[in-house]
Amino acid sequence: MKLIIYFLILFIGIFIGYENPELIDKPKKYFKFNFTHLDIGNEAQKNINIDTDKKENIYSANSFKVKLEKIIDFDSYSASAFASYDENKNLIFKIFTQDGFIIDKSNKKKLKLPFTFYDNEEKNGGVKSVFSIKNYDFALISEKKFNCYYASIINLTNLKKIIETDCLPDVENINFAGLGGAYVKFEDKLLISLGTPTHYSDIINNLSLNNNVFGKIIELKQEEVIKDSYIINTFDIFTSGHRNPQGIVVQDEEIYSLEHGPQGGDEFNQIIKGNNYGWPIVSLGTRYGNGNSYKRSHSESGFKEPLFVFLPSIAPSSINICPSNIKEYYKNYNCFIGLSLKEMSIFIFLLKGNRVISLEKIFINKRLRHFSIDKNSATIFFDKDYNFFVTADNDGLYKVNFFDLR
């Protein structure tokens, strides 16, 4: 009888861990210790291992191979990653982490953030995204004053605010993992997503139906953002009805995004100004907790249909354009590359018009979160050899190359 109970507990634990990997990741970090990550004095500066693991991992895709090589080791979740060449043509990286640090060259140091910055793991708070306009870096962060939990977009140089939300309702069920933070530069605007930060609260989900920032992709004028003054809540709503868009990209003047659904129902969407994408009224996923369904048809309910829906969920994290060699290989299609957390894979999307022709999954066995991007253009950064760079949760930064195209 004891043996049966033991195996039952083991099975339940494995199932919960698969469906909710954050429940496993959080306690794991307390058992991972590396002497290169000790705080030093008040500056909280940490050394980072560079080029610590030269072992190359090779994976097979359908028509090519994929090579991964770790180039920076760190034990955080990324908020954003930038890559560029310096004046000497050396490749440099700048990585922002959700726990409020910046990895620059060989150091990890604490960001200057408001005293109200909230990164408590209980509600998955922290720095959710960092974008750059000219020489300024801006961050989407969670904050807390007394029992008021809210989000803001701040200038990391002077801490002046561009956006500050109202206090979130239903305090017990706030989860800032759903805050979004995907962004892209489009014309003279910056588009950035703010999701509905919860797993279980209808009250918070329903904010996407109201005239506020939650559950929206909002539009900010870049020149207005960098003015040396407070510009509180001067934004336009670009699209609404979103749960948690975590990736967004522009190709040929068309905008596309990857969005977390609830249990199932992750979406690949074409983003068209003025459209409503249906959350929380319609989804092909089911409710957390009780597994009940939502309305199933976007179009019948008057909302924009997704181009593709993932069942079961893959937990998509980022999307961008394919490397040039892969784009040329698939030259008759629009080619996109996506990352995933739960499915621990790279995905290749091929579109003909607005129809998904092919979706290829390349299993990497790492929770992949961000592409390193060019901070000026907000598009994926490629070096001269078609290499691109991705972050993996509690792991580091990897160089990725698609090669041996057949």
Buried (B, 14 or more C-beta within 10 A) or exposed (E): EEEEEEEEEEEEEEEEEEEEBBEEBEEEBEEEEEEBBEEEEEEBBBBBBBEEBEEEBEBEBEBBBBBBBBBBBBBBBBBBBBBBEEEEEEBEBBBBBBBBBBBBEEBBBBBEBEEBBBBEEEBBBBBBBBBBBEEBBBBBBBBBEEEEBBBBBBBBEEBBBBBBBEEBBBBEBBBBBBBBBBBBBBEEBBBBBBBBBBBBBEEBBBBBBEEBBBBBBBBBBBEBBBEEEEBEBEBEBBBBBBBBBBBBBBBEEEBBBBBBBBBBBBBBBBBEEEBBBBBBBBBBBBBBEEEEEBBEEBEEEEBBBBBBBBEBBBBBBBBBBBBEBBBEBBEEBBBBBBBBBBBBBBBBBBBEEEEBEEBBBBEBEBBBBBBBBBBEEBBBBBEEEBBBBBBBBBBBBBBBBBEEEE
